[in-house]
Amino acid sequence: MTARPLELDDHIAELLQARTSALMRQSRADMEALLGREFTYINAHGEVCDRCQYLDRYCSGNGPRFLKQEMEIVRIIARDHAVAVLLDCREEIEFAGEQSNSLQRALYIFRKQADRWLWCEGQATELRSPVV
């Protein structure tokens, strides 16, 4: 097995930071630039969103507002033109006047399209107990 270049890990970490920044600012334009055309996301409640639905829900000001999001990369698996990232996310969210905290395990898939890596798929699952 060939080791992947450290630059790829760094680049994926930068994309994750850009994603978090766009969510925190609810910047539709910045998030849109990170998503692949066929983007699909399944949130921790099992709700499936396509690209438009995701942008409407998380970047419109009408959905949840992220107050805090910290991510820890658990593992990165790179294969040719795709990268799978397993990570743990601690989030503080405000929605409809209520605040909540959660710890989630997420799997994100990035694909290389033309000369760019884009976030194409994601799924989050809420963890009931702290990760050890």
Contacts in CASP RR format, 6 or more apart in sequence:
PFRMAT RR
TARGET T0000
AUTHOR 0000-0000-0000
METHOD contacts of the structure
MODEL  1
MTARPLELDDHIAELLQARTSALMRQSRADMEALLGREFTYINAHGEVCD
RCQYLDRYCSGNGPRFLKQEMEIVRIIARDHAVAVLLDCREEIEFAGEQS
NSLQRALYIFRKQADRWLWCEGQATELRSPVV
4 76 0 8 1.000
4 78 0 8 1.000
8 76 0 8 1.000
8 78 0 8 1.000
8 83 0 8 1.000
9 76 0 8 1.000
11 117 0 8 1.000
12 73 0 8 1.000
12 76 0 8 1.000
12 83 0 8 1.000
12 85 0 8 1.000
12 110 0 8 1.000
12 117 0 8 1.000
13 73 0 8 1.000
15 34 0 8 1.000
15 110 0 8 1.000
15 117 0 8 1.000
15 119 0 8 1.000
16 71 0 8 1.000
16 73 0 8 1.000
16 85 0 8 1.000
16 87 0 8 1.000
16 108 0 8 1.000
18 30 0 8 1.000
18 34 0 8 1.000
19 31 0 8 1.000
19 34 0 8 1.000
19 119 0 8 1.000
20 66 0 8 1.000
20 69 0 8 1.000
20 71 0 8 1.000
21 27 0 8 1.000
21 30 0 8 1.000
22 30 0 8 1.000
22 31 0 8 1.000
22 34 0 8 1.000
22 59 0 8 1.000
23 31 0 8 1.000
23 58 0 8 1.000
23 59 0 8 1.000
23 66 0 8 1.000
23 69 0 8 1.000
24 66 0 8 1.000
24 69 0 8 1.000
26 58 0 8 1.000
26 59 0 8 1.000
26 60 0 8 1.000
26 61 0 8 1.000
26 65 0 8 1.000
27 59 0 8 1.000
28 55 0 8 1.000
28 59 0 8 1.000
28 60 0 8 1.000
31 54 0 8 1.000
31 55 0 8 1.000
31 58 0 8 1.000
31 59 0 8 1.000
32 55 0 8 1.000
32 59 0 8 1.000
34 118 0 8 1.000
34 119 0 8 1.000
35 51 0 8 1.000
35 54 0 8 1.000
35 55 0 8 1.000
35 118 0 8 1.000
35 119 0 8 1.000
35 120 0 8 1.000
36 51 0 8 1.000
36 111 0 8 1.000
36 113 0 8 1.000
36 118 0 8 1.000
36 119 0 8 1.000
36 120 0 8 1.000
37 51 0 8 1.000
38 51 0 8 1.000
38 120 0 8 1.000
39 50 0 8 1.000
39 51 0 8 1.000
39 54 0 8 1.000
39 118 0 8 1.000
39 119 0 8 1.000
39 120 0 8 1.000
39 121 0 8 1.000
40 48 0 8 1.000
40 49 0 8 1.000
40 50 0 8 1.000
40 51 0 8 1.000
40 120 0 8 1.000
40 121 0 8 1.000
40 122 0 8 1.000
41 48 0 8 1.000
41 49 0 8 1.000
41 54 0 8 1.000
41 121 0 8 1.000
41 122 0 8 1.000
41 123 0 8 1.000
42 48 0 8 1.000
42 49 0 8 1.000
42 122 0 8 1.000
42 123 0 8 1.000
42 124 0 8 1.000
43 49 0 8 1.000
43 124 0 8 1.000
44 102 0 8 1.000
44 104 0 8 1.000
44 124 0 8 1.000
44 125 0 8 1.000
44 126 0 8 1.000
49 57 0 8 1.000
56 62 0 8 1.000
57 63 0 8 1.000
57 64 0 8 1.000
58 64 0 8 1.000
58 66 0 8 1.000
63 95 0 8 1.000
64 93 0 8 1.000
64 94 0 8 1.000
64 95 0 8 1.000
65 93 0 8 1.000
65 94 0 8 1.000
65 95 0 8 1.000
66 91 0 8 1.000
66 92 0 8 1.000
66 93 0 8 1.000
67 92 0 8 1.000
67 93 0 8 1.000
67 94 0 8 1.000
67 99 0 8 1.000
68 90 0 8 1.000
68 91 0 8 1.000
68 92 0 8 1.000
69 89 0 8 1.000
69 90 0 8 1.000
69 91 0 8 1.000
69 92 0 8 1.000
70 89 0 8 1.000
70 90 0 8 1.000
70 91 0 8 1.000
71 87 0 8 1.000
71 88 0 8 1.000
71 89 0 8 1.000
71 90 0 8 1.000
72 87 0 8 1.000
72 88 0 8 1.000
73 85 0 8 1.000
73 86 0 8 1.000
73 87 0 8 1.000
74 86 0 8 1.000
74 87 0 8 1.000
74 88 0 8 1.000
74 105 0 8 1.000
75 85 0 8 1.000
75 86 0 8 1.000
76 83 0 8 1.000
76 84 0 8 1.000
76 85 0 8 1.000
76 86 0 8 1.000
77 83 0 8 1.000
77 84 0 8 1.000
77 85 0 8 1.000
77 86 0 8 1.000
81 111 0 8 1.000
81 112 0 8 1.000
82 109 0 8 1.000
82 110 0 8 1.000
82 111 0 8 1.000
82 112 0 8 1.000
83 109 0 8 1.000
83 110 0 8 1.000
83 111 0 8 1.000
83 117 0 8 1.000
84 107 0 8 1.000
84 108 0 8 1.000
84 109 0 8 1.000
85 107 0 8 1.000
85 108 0 8 1.000
85 109 0 8 1.000
85 110 0 8 1.000
86 105 0 8 1.000
86 106 0 8 1.000
86 107 0 8 1.000
87 105 0 8 1.000
87 106 0 8 1.000
87 108 0 8 1.000
88 103 0 8 1.000
88 104 0 8 1.000
88 105 0 8 1.000
88 106 0 8 1.000
88 127 0 8 1.000
88 131 0 8 1.000
89 102 0 8 1.000
89 103 0 8 1.000
89 104 0 8 1.000
89 105 0 8 1.000
89 106 0 8 1.000
89 124 0 8 1.000
90 101 0 8 1.000
90 102 0 8 1.000
90 103 0 8 1.000
91 101 0 8 1.000
91 102 0 8 1.000
91 103 0 8 1.000
91 104 0 8 1.000
92 99 0 8 1.000
92 100 0 8 1.000
92 101 0 8 1.000
93 99 0 8 1.000
93 100 0 8 1.000
93 101 0 8 1.000
93 102 0 8 1.000
102 126 0 8 1.000
103 126 0 8 1.000
103 127 0 8 1.000
103 130 0 8 1.000
103 131 0 8 1.000
104 124 0 8 1.000
104 125 0 8 1.000
104 126 0 8 1.000
104 127 0 8 1.000
105 124 0 8 1.000
105 125 0 8 1.000
105 127 0 8 1.000
105 131 0 8 1.000
106 122 0 8 1.000
106 123 0 8 1.000
106 124 0 8 1.000
106 125 0 8 1.000
107 122 0 8 1.000
107 123 0 8 1.000
108 119 0 8 1.000
108 121 0 8 1.000
108 122 0 8 1.000
109 119 0 8 1.000
109 120 0 8 1.000
109 121 0 8 1.000
109 122 0 8 1.000
110 117 0 8 1.000
110 118 0 8 1.000
110 119 0 8 1.000
110 120 0 8 1.000
111 117 0 8 1.000
111 118 0 8 1.000
111 120 0 8 1.000
112 118 0 8 1.000
END
